Amino acid sequence: MAQQGSKGGGARLMPADIQQKEFRVSRFGGYKMRDVDEFLDQLTESMTAVVAEAEQLRRHAGAAPVVGAPDLDDVSRQADEIIARAREEAARIVAEAKERAASFAGASAAAATSAVTSASSCRVSPGSCRATRKP
């Protein structure tokens, strides 16, 4: 039922309290006025507290940001800038790696061509080839 006692005391009513409330029947077949009045007073107090709390939450939601608290739009913009810089840096690194790979491939191709040319000249004129030994 209610969070506090069922009579007065600022007890906050829950929807189930309202739904389950039963009044005693008076001698003449109606409800006892005092029970109905007490319940309505309790309901009024609870609803007043709910309305005040809702109003306070609305005021805080529309209030200026707390000093030192991040502005979400600013944080989002900064994150987008960081991501853009990271993508640019990644593209630069990939381009540089491709240039190096092409350079290595070119140097390797030149060395292979030279080796093939040397080997071919040895076949044509074996006396012009000298074997070099590494110590």
C-alpha positions as CSV (number, residue, x, y, z in Angstrom):
1,M,0.0,0.0,0.0
2,A,1.3,3.5,0.8
3,Q,4.9,4.1,1.6
4,Q,4.1,5.4,5.1
5,G,1.0,4.8,7.3
6,S,-2.4,4.9,5.7
7,K,-3.4,8.1,7.5
8,G,-1.8,11.5,7.0
9,G,1.9,12.0,7.6
10,G,2.6,12.9,4.0
11,A,2.4,9.3,2.8
12,R,2.9,9.1,-1.0
13,L,0.3,7.0,-2.6
14,M,1.0,4.6,-5.3
15,P,-1.5,3.8,-8.1
16,A,-2.2,0.4,-6.5
17,D,-3.1,2.2,-3.2
18,I,-5.8,4.2,-5.1
19,Q,-7.1,1.1,-6.9
20,Q,-7.2,-1.0,-3.8
21,K,-8.7,1.5,-1.4
22,E,-11.9,0.3,0.3
23,F,-14.2,2.5,2.4
24,R,-16.4,1.1,5.2
25,V,-20.1,1.4,4.7
26,S,-22.0,3.6,7.0
27,R,-25.2,2.6,8.8
28,F,-27.3,4.2,6.1
29,G,-25.7,2.3,3.3
30,G,-23.2,4.9,2.1
31,Y,-19.5,5.4,2.8
32,K,-18.3,7.0,6.0
33,M,-17.5,10.6,5.2
34,R,-14.5,10.7,7.4
35,D,-12.8,7.8,5.6
36,V,-13.4,9.3,2.2
37,D,-12.2,12.7,3.4
38,E,-9.0,11.2,4.9
39,F,-8.3,9.3,1.7
40,L,-8.9,12.4,-0.5
41,D,-6.6,14.4,1.8
42,Q,-3.9,11.8,1.4
43,L,-4.4,11.6,-2.3
44,T,-4.2,15.4,-2.6
45,E,-0.9,15.5,-0.6
46,S,0.6,12.8,-2.8
47,M,-0.5,14.4,-6.1
48,T,0.8,17.8,-4.9
49,A,4.2,16.2,-4.2
50,V,4.3,14.5,-7.6
51,V,3.4,17.8,-9.4
52,A,6.1,19.7,-7.4
53,E,8.7,17.0,-8.2
54,A,7.8,17.1,-11.9
55,E,8.0,20.8,-12.0
56,Q,11.5,20.7,-10.3
57,L,12.6,18.1,-12.9
58,R,11.4,20.3,-15.7
59,R,13.3,23.3,-14.3
60,H,16.5,21.3,-14.1
61,A,16.1,19.9,-17.6
62,G,15.8,23.4,-19.1
63,A,18.5,25.0,-16.9
64,A,21.9,26.2,-18.1
65,P,24.6,23.5,-18.1
66,V,26.5,23.1,-14.9
67,V,29.9,24.9,-15.0
68,G,32.5,22.4,-16.0
69,A,30.0,20.0,-17.5
70,P,30.8,19.2,-21.1
71,D,28.5,20.6,-23.9
72,L,27.4,17.5,-25.8
73,D,27.4,19.3,-29.1
74,D,30.9,20.5,-28.5
75,V,32.1,17.0,-27.5
76,S,30.4,15.5,-30.6
77,R,32.1,18.1,-32.9
78,Q,35.5,17.4,-31.3
79,A,35.0,13.6,-31.7
80,D,34.2,14.2,-35.4
81,E,37.3,16.3,-35.9
82,I,39.5,13.6,-34.2
83,I,38.0,10.9,-36.4
84,A,38.6,13.0,-39.6
85,R,42.2,13.7,-38.6
86,A,42.7,10.0,-37.9
87,R,41.3,9.1,-41.3
88,E,43.6,11.6,-43.0
89,E,46.6,10.3,-41.2
90,A,45.7,6.7,-42.1
91,A,45.3,7.6,-45.8
92,R,48.8,9.4,-45.7
93,I,50.4,6.3,-44.1
94,V,48.8,3.9,-46.7
95,A,50.0,6.2,-49.5
96,E,53.5,6.3,-48.1
97,A,53.5,2.5,-47.7
98,K,52.4,2.0,-51.3
99,E,55.2,4.3,-52.5
100,R,57.8,2.4,-50.5
101,A,56.5,-0.9,-51.8
102,A,56.6,0.3,-55.4
103,S,60.2,1.6,-54.8
104,F,61.3,-1.8,-53.3
105,A,59.6,-3.6,-56.2
106,G,61.4,-1.4,-58.7
107,A,64.8,-1.9,-57.0
108,S,64.1,-5.7,-56.9
109,A,63.2,-5.7,-60.5
110,A,66.3,-3.8,-61.5
111,A,68.5,-6.2,-59.4
112,A,66.8,-9.2,-61.0
113,T,67.2,-7.8,-64.5
114,S,70.9,-7.1,-63.8
115,A,71.4,-10.7,-62.5
116,V,69.6,-12.1,-65.6
117,T,71.8,-10.0,-67.9
118,S,74.9,-11.1,-66.1
119,A,73.9,-14.7,-66.3
120,S,73.1,-14.4,-70.0
121,S,76.5,-12.8,-70.7
122,C,78.2,-15.7,-69.0
123,R,76.5,-18.1,-71.2
124,V,77.4,-16.3,-74.3
125,S,81.0,-15.7,-73.3
126,P,82.0,-17.9,-70.4
127,G,85.5,-16.3,-70.2
128,S,84.1,-13.0,-69.2
129,C,82.3,-14.3,-66.1
130,R,84.2,-14.3,-62.9
131,A,83.0,-16.1,-59.8
132,T,83.3,-14.0,-56.8
133,R,83.5,-15.6,-53.4
134,K,82.6,-14.0,-50.2
135,P,85.0,-14.7,-47.4
